[in-house]
Amino acid sequence: MALQLQWEVFGKIILSPKIQYSALMNEGPSKVDPEWWKKVWSLNIPPRIRIFAWRLSHGAIPTKENLARRISGFNMDCVVYSHYLEPEVHILLQCPLVLQVWGGSTVNSNYWGVSFPSMRDCLEQALATMDIDQLGEFVAICWEM
């Protein structure tokens, strides 16, 4: 018996979870250099923070921006500065409130207060340019925010 690749529900074709997962793995946010993940998983930080880095790189943090994609009419404004939208990059790197935290850290200012298209882009640049200790500090501070 062949594996059913799709379901038909109310006249609409729905792909199986296996096909959806495969498509995400090949075309979606998970397609990252395996060396990148080896470095992330080897960071000297608690496992929950490593998982946070994974979720952050996949856009799986429950920010207002991510919630607004699922809930029509959801208010995406920053709770501190209501005139800003609240994507991950704003919450973790650009919000005037978090800039004070970054200013007190040893993390290079090339990463905070800068406009990255996504946190994944920021993490990829950090991974390419920071040593393992700096990267661990960077991810840990993001997690603390």
Secondary structure, 3 states (H helix, E strand, C coil): CCCCCEEEECCEEEECHHHHHHHHHHHCCCCCCHHHHHHHHCCCCCHHHHHHHHHHHCCCCCCHHHHHHHCCCCCCECCCCCCCECCHHHHHHHCHHHHHHHHCCCCCCCCCCCCCCCHHHHHHHHHHHCCHHHHHHHHHHHHHC
